[in-house]
Amino acid sequence: MAKKVAKPKAPTKTQVMADLAEATGMSKKEVSAVLEALTENIRKALNDKTLGAFTIPGLLKITKKFVPKRPAQKNVFNHLKGVYEDREEKPASTKVRVTALKALKDMV
C-alpha cells in the first residue's frame, strides 16, 4: 500500500505575520498595525453609506451588492425532481464579491 503524502496547508495568521515582518524588516507589532489599518479601510469602503468597492492595487477588488428580498412563490416547477413545489420567501441580503486582478492572476 502506498504511503499518503500530506497536502501542503495554507499558512496561518502567525506565519503570514512573521513572513511579512521578515520581508519588510518591520516588527510583528508594526505589521499587525498595518493589517489592522487595511482592515479598517476596507470596512469604511464597504460601509452602508459608501459606494461599496475597495481595491488593493494589482491584487484584489472587493465589491458589495444589495440583493432585494424574494417573495414566496407557489407551484414552481423543480426541474431536478420533476414536480411542482412552493418556494419560501428569502430576506434581503448583501453579497460580498472578491475579484482577482491581473497581477494576482499572473502569479498563479
Secondary structure, 3 states (H helix, E strand, C coil): CCCCCCCCCCCCHHHHHHHHHHHHCCCHHHHHHHHHHHHHHHHHHCCCCCCCEEEECCCEEEEEEEECCECCEEEEEECCCCEEEEECCECCEEEEEEEECHHHHHHC
